[in-house]
Amino acid sequence: MPILGVMRALTFLRDPLQRMASEYAHFVRHYEYKGSFHDFYSRPIMHNRQSKILHGVDVEAVGFVGLTERYVDSLKLLNARYGIAIPQREDNRGKKSLDAVHEISAEDEAELKQLNKRDIRLYEQAVALFDQRYQLHQDGKPWAHARLVEVKPGRIAGWAWWAGESDDPVDVEVWVNGKHLEGVCAVELRPGLCRLLPPRGGYVGFHLPVKLKPGDQVQCRVSLTGQWFPLKPRRVPKPDGR
């Protein structure tokens, strides 16, 4: 990503448990792995594989994030995002159909969930983002990479930029407890993002001094499209951080 930039990066994520079962089947089929499924996934190197690969990169900022479980929809969004026409193909699959799932016992499922909590959180976040972006695409609206990174009693801050080729700054609405408070434009430099080569030379940030009380709920919205971020309001923490 530091070479090409985060906007030119793309990845597909998969349900962590299904991904693990698929990799196990691949090792058995192609590498004659003889161990049990439990032996395979119990090795620390196999835990949270997807989040380890994306370590240090906010999934919200990645140019495109598709979902294996929504392969067809992902191709539609990918092609629209980059103005290309990748055809749908199913050359490399180990199941009879894309909709088929690997069977996992209740015991293995429970242990896998304990061992892969970070991957599960990442996947859940990616699914929510994908649903929002796909709906915006269906509505004929552009979507923005956007993150509310700081919520304090005296200040909120975040960043936002348009997906695609638009270099226009993003106008952001700030909502508190369900009421529109004020607007701000994402034009401030964010040095911490510059290593990822975001658009506008890193001038994609915003902040707003605002009087907030602990427990207040804060959410932002892209003015042009109505895109909410985060998807659920964030509460202003109490002085003890809770």
Secondary structure, 3 states (H helix, E strand, C coil): CCCCCHHHCEEEECCHHHHHHHHHHHHHHHHCCCCCHHHHHHCHHHCCHHHHHCCCCCCCCCCEEEEHHHHHHHHHHHHHHHCCCCCCCCCCCCCCCCCCCCCCCHHHHHHHHHHCHHHHHHHHHHHHHHHHHHHHHHCCCCCEEEEEEEEECCEEEEEEEECCCCCCCCEEEEEECCEEEEEEECCEECHHHHHHCCHHHHEEEEEEECCCCCCCEEEEEECCCCCEEEEEEEECCCCCCC
